[in-house]
Amino acid sequence: MIRLQKVEVKDRDLLWNINQKYLYEMTNYYDDPMDENGNYHYGHFDDYFTDPSLITFLA
């Protein structure tokens, strides 16, 4: 069974970490270098928490 959980601001660090692992795995298919902090760029991440037209879920 799959459970959907709405992402809240308190889940920001969790979603960031999951997204970083996903972006790392995707480097097998495209070249995306890490930044100086060891993170991969994802320009729309903040939109999940600031754009009222978006509803974000964890599955």
Stockholm file with secondary structure:
# STOCKHOLM 1.0

chainA/1-59         MIRLQKVEVKDRDLLWNINQKYLYEMTNYYDDPMDENGNYHYGHFDDYFTDPSLITFLA
#=GR chainA/1-59 SS CCCCEECCGGGHHHHHHHHHHHHHHHTTTSCCCBCTTSCBCCTTTTHHHHCTTCCCEEC
#=GC SS_cons        CCCCEECCGGGHHHHHHHHHHHHHHHTTTSCCCBCTTSCBCCTTTTHHHHCTTCCCEEC
//
